[in-house]
Amino acid sequence: MPRPPLPIAAYLCLAASTSLVGSYVGLSKILLLSFPVFLLAWLRFGIAALMMAGWVKAPAGAAPLSPRTRGLLFLESFIGNFLFSICLLFGLRQCSAMAAGVIMSGIPAAVALLSALFLKERLRPLVLAGLVLGVAGIALVALERQGGAAQSTPLGIALVLAAVFCEGTYVVIGKRLTQDLAPRRISALINLWGLALVTPLGLWQALSFDFGAVPAPHWALLVFYAAAASMITVVLWMRGLRAVPASQAGVFMVFLPVATALVGWVFLEEQLQLTQALAYGLALSGVLLATWPERGGRPTGMPLTEQGNP
């Protein structure tokens, strides 16, 4: 019996999604040169809200949101958008893009651990081995001594690590939400919650901010950051996941730290040290182990009760 054709289009969507995540993690350091953290987060959510205005409305005939779904949407935004953005942006002020890329490569392992704790999914031996390798990579970054502007402090590393678990929680809650809502509407609603949560802090920093001092290229980069972080990456990931088993899709997270490192090397003039290269090797090996599909595994779909928006 011939093998089914490879879902090349789905693979490209997954690779593009995680590469975009890795690129905006690195490029965030450039934006932090022009914008304070809360103002940057507020502008990101505001721009994305305008882009996704047409995704908020429920499809015709859809049931009203239940109190449980509303609560999950709030938690999804508070932990996965608000806290993630704050931890990541403050962490990047004290952590090199390359070091952040190594730490962020632990997201699949964090997802596996949180899924076992809260969704009662079985934690396979390969996943446990991947967790160990991921922790070893993060430990190397924590022990590394870098010089100059690229120095990573313990607080910066801790904040980026907190962002990893925020993102892991985001994925776990998202598994529940996709049973009731379409991915586009999830993205739009949690982005609106993120905008509401950060607006007081964003306005506070906006009142004393000189918007005219921001270079024009940074405004263009801000628009890309908003679209990539809140919109494009989610849609690409969900579309790719429809044709690829979730465990196999997790392997594509290897593109995240690679893209972050490339941004740090090309745009931020950071140098890849031997210790960092070893840390990348450990972390990426951990990702591959933690997301390696089981024998006999079959593709898993994404049940949705809402129809229309993919």
Contacts in CASP RR format, 6 or more apart in sequence:
PFRMAT RR
TARGET T0000
AUTHOR 0000-0000-0000
METHOD contacts of the structure
MODEL  1
MPRPPLPIAAYLCLAASTSLVGSYVGLSKILLLSFPVFLLAWLRFGIAAL
MMAGWVKAPAGAAPLSPRTRGLLFLESFIGNFLFSICLLFGLRQCSAMAA
GVIMSGIPAAVALLSALFLKERLRPLVLAGLVLGVAGIALVALERQGGAA
QSTPLGIALVLAAVFCEGTYVVIGKRLTQDLAPRRISALINLWGLALVTP
LGLWQALSFDFGAVPAPHWALLVFYAAAASMITVVLWMRGLRAVPASQAG
VFMVFLPVATALVGWVFLEEQLQLTQALAYGLALSGVLLATWPERGGRPT
GMPLTEQGNP
7 240 0 8 1.000
7 243 0 8 1.000
7 244 0 8 1.000
9 240 0 8 1.000
9 243 0 8 1.000
10 239 0 8 1.000
10 240 0 8 1.000
10 241 0 8 1.000
10 242 0 8 1.000
10 243 0 8 1.000
10 244 0 8 1.000
11 240 0 8 1.000
11 244 0 8 1.000
11 252 0 8 1.000
13 236 0 8 1.000
13 237 0 8 1.000
13 239 0 8 1.000
13 240 0 8 1.000
14 236 0 8 1.000
14 237 0 8 1.000
14 240 0 8 1.000
14 241 0 8 1.000
14 244 0 8 1.000
14 249 0 8 1.000
14 250 0 8 1.000
14 252 0 8 1.000
15 252 0 8 1.000
15 255 0 8 1.000
16 236 0 8 1.000
17 232 0 8 1.000
17 233 0 8 1.000
17 234 0 8 1.000
17 236 0 8 1.000
17 237 0 8 1.000
17 240 0 8 1.000
17 252 0 8 1.000
18 233 0 8 1.000
18 237 0 8 1.000
18 252 0 8 1.000
18 253 0 8 1.000
18 254 0 8 1.000
18 255 0 8 1.000
18 256 0 8 1.000
18 259 0 8 1.000
19 255 0 8 1.000
19 256 0 8 1.000
19 258 0 8 1.000
19 259 0 8 1.000
20 228 0 8 1.000
20 232 0 8 1.000
20 233 0 8 1.000
20 236 0 8 1.000
20 259 0 8 1.000
21 104 0 8 1.000
21 228 0 8 1.000
21 229 0 8 1.000
21 233 0 8 1.000
21 256 0 8 1.000
21 259 0 8 1.000
22 101 0 8 1.000
22 104 0 8 1.000
22 255 0 8 1.000
22 256 0 8 1.000
22 257 0 8 1.000
22 259 0 8 1.000
22 260 0 8 1.000
22 263 0 8 1.000
23 228 0 8 1.000
23 259 0 8 1.000
23 260 0 8 1.000
23 262 0 8 1.000
23 263 0 8 1.000
24 224 0 8 1.000
24 225 0 8 1.000
24 228 0 8 1.000
24 229 0 8 1.000
25 88 0 8 1.000
25 92 0 8 1.000
25 97 0 8 1.000
25 100 0 8 1.000
25 101 0 8 1.000
25 104 0 8 1.000
25 256 0 8 1.000
25 259 0 8 1.000
25 260 0 8 1.000
25 263 0 8 1.000
26 92 0 8 1.000
26 97 0 8 1.000
26 100 0 8 1.000
26 260 0 8 1.000
26 263 0 8 1.000
26 264 0 8 1.000
26 267 0 8 1.000
26 268 0 8 1.000
27 221 0 8 1.000
27 224 0 8 1.000
27 225 0 8 1.000
27 263 0 8 1.000
27 267 0 8 1.000
28 40 0 8 1.000
28 88 0 8 1.000
28 89 0 8 1.000
28 92 0 8 1.000
28 225 0 8 1.000
29 92 0 8 1.000
29 97 0 8 1.000
29 264 0 8 1.000
29 268 0 8 1.000
30 218 0 8 1.000
30 221 0 8 1.000
30 267 0 8 1.000
30 268 0 8 1.000
31 40 0 8 1.000
31 218 0 8 1.000
31 221 0 8 1.000
31 222 0 8 1.000
31 225 0 8 1.000
32 40 0 8 1.000
32 89 0 8 1.000
32 92 0 8 1.000
32 93 0 8 1.000
33 218 0 8 1.000
34 213 0 8 1.000
34 214 0 8 1.000
34 215 0 8 1.000
34 218 0 8 1.000
35 43 0 8 1.000
35 209 0 8 1.000
35 214 0 8 1.000
35 218 0 8 1.000
35 222 0 8 1.000
36 205 0 8 1.000
36 209 0 8 1.000
37 86 0 8 1.000
37 89 0 8 1.000
37 90 0 8 1.000
37 93 0 8 1.000
38 86 0 8 1.000
38 198 0 8 1.000
38 201 0 8 1.000
38 202 0 8 1.000
38 204 0 8 1.000
38 205 0 8 1.000
39 202 0 8 1.000
39 205 0 8 1.000
39 206 0 8 1.000
39 209 0 8 1.000
40 89 0 8 1.000
40 222 0 8 1.000
41 82 0 8 1.000
41 85 0 8 1.000
41 86 0 8 1.000
41 89 0 8 1.000
41 198 0 8 1.000
41 201 0 8 1.000
41 202 0 8 1.000
42 195 0 8 1.000
42 198 0 8 1.000
42 199 0 8 1.000
42 201 0 8 1.000
42 202 0 8 1.000
42 203 0 8 1.000
42 205 0 8 1.000
42 206 0 8 1.000
43 222 0 8 1.000
43 226 0 8 1.000
44 85 0 8 1.000
44 222 0 8 1.000
44 225 0 8 1.000
44 226 0 8 1.000
44 229 0 8 1.000
44 230 0 8 1.000
45 81 0 8 1.000
45 191 0 8 1.000
45 192 0 8 1.000
45 194 0 8 1.000
45 195 0 8 1.000
45 198 0 8 1.000
45 226 0 8 1.000
45 230 0 8 1.000
46 191 0 8 1.000
46 195 0 8 1.000
46 226 0 8 1.000
47 222 0 8 1.000
47 223 0 8 1.000
47 226 0 8 1.000
47 227 0 8 1.000
48 191 0 8 1.000
48 226 0 8 1.000
48 227 0 8 1.000
48 229 0 8 1.000
48 230 0 8 1.000
48 231 0 8 1.000
49 188 0 8 1.000
49 191 0 8 1.000
49 192 0 8 1.000
49 195 0 8 1.000
51 226 0 8 1.000
51 227 0 8 1.000
51 230 0 8 1.000
51 231 0 8 1.000
52 184 0 8 1.000
52 187 0 8 1.000
52 188 0 8 1.000
52 191 0 8 1.000
52 230 0 8 1.000
52 231 0 8 1.000
53 188 0 8 1.000
54 188 0 8 1.000
55 184 0 8 1.000
55 185 0 8 1.000
55 187 0 8 1.000
55 188 0 8 1.000
55 309 0 8 1.000
56 185 0 8 1.000
56 188 0 8 1.000
56 189 0 8 1.000
56 192 0 8 1.000
58 185 0 8 1.000
58 306 0 8 1.000
59 182 0 8 1.000
59 306 0 8 1.000
59 307 0 8 1.000
59 308 0 8 1.000
59 309 0 8 1.000
62 305 0 8 1.000
62 306 0 8 1.000
62 307 0 8 1.000
63 305 0 8 1.000
65 73 0 8 1.000
65 180 0 8 1.000
66 180 0 8 1.000
69 177 0 8 1.000
69 180 0 8 1.000
69 181 0 8 1.000
72 173 0 8 1.000
72 174 0 8 1.000
72 176 0 8 1.000
72 177 0 8 1.000
73 177 0 8 1.000
73 186 0 8 1.000
73 189 0 8 1.000
73 190 0 8 1.000
73 193 0 8 1.000
74 193 0 8 1.000
75 169 0 8 1.000
75 173 0 8 1.000
76 170 0 8 1.000
76 173 0 8 1.000
76 174 0 8 1.000
76 177 0 8 1.000
76 186 0 8 1.000
76 190 0 8 1.000
76 193 0 8 1.000
77 189 0 8 1.000
77 190 0 8 1.000
77 191 0 8 1.000
77 192 0 8 1.000
77 193 0 8 1.000
77 194 0 8 1.000
77 197 0 8 1.000
78 193 0 8 1.000
78 194 0 8 1.000
78 197 0 8 1.000
79 166 0 8 1.000
79 169 0 8 1.000
79 170 0 8 1.000
79 173 0 8 1.000
80 166 0 8 1.000
80 167 0 8 1.000
80 169 0 8 1.000
80 170 0 8 1.000
80 190 0 8 1.000
81 170 0 8 1.000
81 190 0 8 1.000
81 191 0 8 1.000
81 193 0 8 1.000
81 194 0 8 1.000
81 197 0 8 1.000
81 230 0 8 1.000
82 193 0 8 1.000
82 194 0 8 1.000
82 197 0 8 1.000
82 198 0 8 1.000
83 162 0 8 1.000
83 163 0 8 1.000
83 166 0 8 1.000
84 163 0 8 1.000
84 166 0 8 1.000
84 167 0 8 1.000
84 170 0 8 1.000
85 198 0 8 1.000
85 229 0 8 1.000
87 159 0 8 1.000
87 160 0 8 1.000
87 162 0 8 1.000
87 163 0 8 1.000
87 166 0 8 1.000
88 100 0 8 1.000
88 159 0 8 1.000
88 160 0 8 1.000
88 163 0 8 1.000
90 156 0 8 1.000
90 159 0 8 1.000
91 100 0 8 1.000
91 155 0 8 1.000
91 156 0 8 1.000
91 159 0 8 1.000
91 160 0 8 1.000
91 163 0 8 1.000
92 100 0 8 1.000
92 156 0 8 1.000
92 160 0 8 1.000
93 156 0 8 1.000
94 152 0 8 1.000
94 153 0 8 1.000
94 155 0 8 1.000
94 156 0 8 1.000
94 159 0 8 1.000
95 103 0 8 1.000
95 152 0 8 1.000
95 153 0 8 1.000
95 156 0 8 1.000
95 157 0 8 1.000
95 159 0 8 1.000
95 160 0 8 1.000
96 146 0 8 1.000
96 150 0 8 1.000
96 151 0 8 1.000
96 152 0 8 1.000
96 264 0 8 1.000
96 268 0 8 1.000
96 270 0 8 1.000
97 260 0 8 1.000
97 261 0 8 1.000
97 263 0 8 1.000
97 264 0 8 1.000
97 268 0 8 1.000
97 270 0 8 1.000
98 150 0 8 1.000
98 260 0 8 1.000
98 261 0 8 1.000
98 264 0 8 1.000
98 265 0 8 1.000
98 270 0 8 1.000
98 272 0 8 1.000
98 276 0 8 1.000
99 141 0 8 1.000
99 144 0 8 1.000
99 146 0 8 1.000
99 152 0 8 1.000
99 157 0 8 1.000
99 160 0 8 1.000
99 276 0 8 1.000
100 160 0 8 1.000
100 260 0 8 1.000
101 256 0 8 1.000
101 257 0 8 1.000
101 260 0 8 1.000
101 261 0 8 1.000
102 137 0 8 1.000
102 138 0 8 1.000
102 140 0 8 1.000
102 141 0 8 1.000
102 257 0 8 1.000
102 276 0 8 1.000
102 279 0 8 1.000
102 280 0 8 1.000
102 283 0 8 1.000
103 138 0 8 1.000
103 141 0 8 1.000
103 157 0 8 1.000
103 160 0 8 1.000
103 161 0 8 1.000
103 164 0 8 1.000
103 283 0 8 1.000
104 160 0 8 1.000
104 163 0 8 1.000
104 164 0 8 1.000
104 167 0 8 1.000
104 256 0 8 1.000
104 257 0 8 1.000
104 260 0 8 1.000
105 134 0 8 1.000
105 253 0 8 1.000
105 254 0 8 1.000
105 256 0 8 1.000
105 257 0 8 1.000
105 280 0 8 1.000
105 283 0 8 1.000
105 284 0 8 1.000
105 287 0 8 1.000
106 134 0 8 1.000
106 138 0 8 1.000
106 164 0 8 1.000
106 253 0 8 1.000
106 283 0 8 1.000
106 286 0 8 1.000
106 287 0 8 1.000
107 164 0 8 1.000
107 167 0 8 1.000
107 168 0 8 1.000
107 171 0 8 1.000
107 253 0 8 1.000
107 256 0 8 1.000
108 250 0 8 1.000
108 253 0 8 1.000
108 287 0 8 1.000
108 290 0 8 1.000
108 291 0 8 1.000
109 127 0 8 1.000
109 130 0 8 1.000
109 131 0 8 1.000
109 134 0 8 1.000
109 286 0 8 1.000
109 287 0 8 1.000
109 290 0 8 1.000
110 164 0 8 1.000
110 165 0 8 1.000
110 167 0 8 1.000
110 168 0 8 1.000
111 168 0 8 1.000
111 171 0 8 1.000
111 172 0 8 1.000
112 121 0 8 1.000
112 123 0 8 1.000
112 127 0 8 1.000
112 131 0 8 1.000
112 290 0 8 1.000
112 291 0 8 1.000
113 123 0 8 1.000
113 131 0 8 1.000
114 165 0 8 1.000
114 168 0 8 1.000
114 169 0 8 1.000
114 171 0 8 1.000
114 172 0 8 1.000
115 121 0 8 1.000
115 172 0 8 1.000
115 175 0 8 1.000
116 122 0 8 1.000
116 123 0 8 1.000
118 172 0 8 1.000
119 172 0 8 1.000
119 175 0 8 1.000
124 294 0 8 1.000
126 289 0 8 1.000
126 290 0 8 1.000
126 292 0 8 1.000
127 289 0 8 1.000
127 290 0 8 1.000
129 286 0 8 1.000
129 289 0 8 1.000
129 290 0 8 1.000
130 285 0 8 1.000
130 286 0 8 1.000
130 287 0 8 1.000
130 289 0 8 1.000
130 290 0 8 1.000
131 286 0 8 1.000
131 290 0 8 1.000
132 286 0 8 1.000
133 282 0 8 1.000
133 283 0 8 1.000
133 285 0 8 1.000
133 286 0 8 1.000
133 289 0 8 1.000
134 282 0 8 1.000
134 283 0 8 1.000
134 286 0 8 1.000
134 287 0 8 1.000
136 282 0 8 1.000
137 278 0 8 1.000
137 279 0 8 1.000
137 280 0 8 1.000
137 281 0 8 1.000
137 282 0 8 1.000
137 283 0 8 1.000
138 157 0 8 1.000
138 161 0 8 1.000
138 279 0 8 1.000
138 283 0 8 1.000
140 275 0 8 1.000
140 276 0 8 1.000
140 278 0 8 1.000
140 279 0 8 1.000
140 282 0 8 1.000
141 152 0 8 1.000
141 157 0 8 1.000
141 276 0 8 1.000
141 279 0 8 1.000
142 154 0 8 1.000
142 157 0 8 1.000
144 152 0 8 1.000
144 273 0 8 1.000
144 275 0 8 1.000
144 276 0 8 1.000
144 279 0 8 1.000
146 152 0 8 1.000
146 273 0 8 1.000
150 268 0 8 1.000
150 270 0 8 1.000
150 271 0 8 1.000
174 186 0 8 1.000
177 186 0 8 1.000
178 186 0 8 1.000
178 238 0 8 1.000
178 302 0 8 1.000
178 303 0 8 1.000
178 304 0 8 1.000
179 303 0 8 1.000
179 304 0 8 1.000
179 305 0 8 1.000
180 304 0 8 1.000
180 305 0 8 1.000
180 306 0 8 1.000
181 189 0 8 1.000
181 304 0 8 1.000
181 305 0 8 1.000
181 306 0 8 1.000
182 304 0 8 1.000
182 306 0 8 1.000
182 307 0 8 1.000
182 308 0 8 1.000
182 309 0 8 1.000
182 310 0 8 1.000
183 234 0 8 1.000
183 235 0 8 1.000
183 238 0 8 1.000
183 302 0 8 1.000
183 309 0 8 1.000
183 310 0 8 1.000
184 235 0 8 1.000
184 309 0 8 1.000
184 310 0 8 1.000
185 306 0 8 1.000
185 309 0 8 1.000
186 234 0 8 1.000
187 230 0 8 1.000
187 231 0 8 1.000
187 234 0 8 1.000
187 235 0 8 1.000
191 230 0 8 1.000
191 231 0 8 1.000
235 310 0 8 1.000
237 249 0 8 1.000
238 302 0 8 1.000
238 310 0 8 1.000
239 310 0 8 1.000
240 249 0 8 1.000
241 249 0 8 1.000
241 301 0 8 1.000
241 302 0 8 1.000
242 301 0 8 1.000
242 302 0 8 1.000
242 310 0 8 1.000
243 299 0 8 1.000
244 299 0 8 1.000
245 293 0 8 1.000
245 297 0 8 1.000
245 298 0 8 1.000
245 299 0 8 1.000
245 300 0 8 1.000
246 300 0 8 1.000
247 291 0 8 1.000
247 292 0 8 1.000
247 293 0 8 1.000
247 294 0 8 1.000
247 297 0 8 1.000
248 291 0 8 1.000
248 293 0 8 1.000
249 291 0 8 1.000
250 287 0 8 1.000
250 291 0 8 1.000
251 287 0 8 1.000
251 288 0 8 1.000
251 291 0 8 1.000
251 292 0 8 1.000
253 287 0 8 1.000
253 291 0 8 1.000
254 284 0 8 1.000
254 287 0 8 1.000
254 288 0 8 1.000
257 280 0 8 1.000
257 283 0 8 1.000
257 284 0 8 1.000
261 272 0 8 1.000
261 280 0 8 1.000
264 270 0 8 1.000
265 271 0 8 1.000
265 272 0 8 1.000
END
